[in-house]
Amino acid sequence: MEKITFTPVQVALKEFGGVRKLARALGRDAASVSRWQKLGLIPAKDQRKLLELAWEQGKSITAHQVIFGREND
């Protein structure tokens, strides 16, 4: 079976429930978060805040995934 790699943005969007919910949680506009999708990366200045919010809310996301993404076996 082929491994599928999800980008850091795809992981965050899945955990937070989409672009608008992630943007609202981070205090960013949805257009900014949508732009992240094109690169597949979360800006360094937003990574820590995203992790803190995710952990506070009991979401299953790690620092490694915020930087490198997630592989699905």
Buried (B, 14 or more C-beta within 10 A) or exposed (E): EEEEEBBBBBBBBBBBEEBEBBBBBBEBEBEEBEEBEEEEBBEEEBBEBBBEBBEEEEBEBEEEBBEBBBEEE
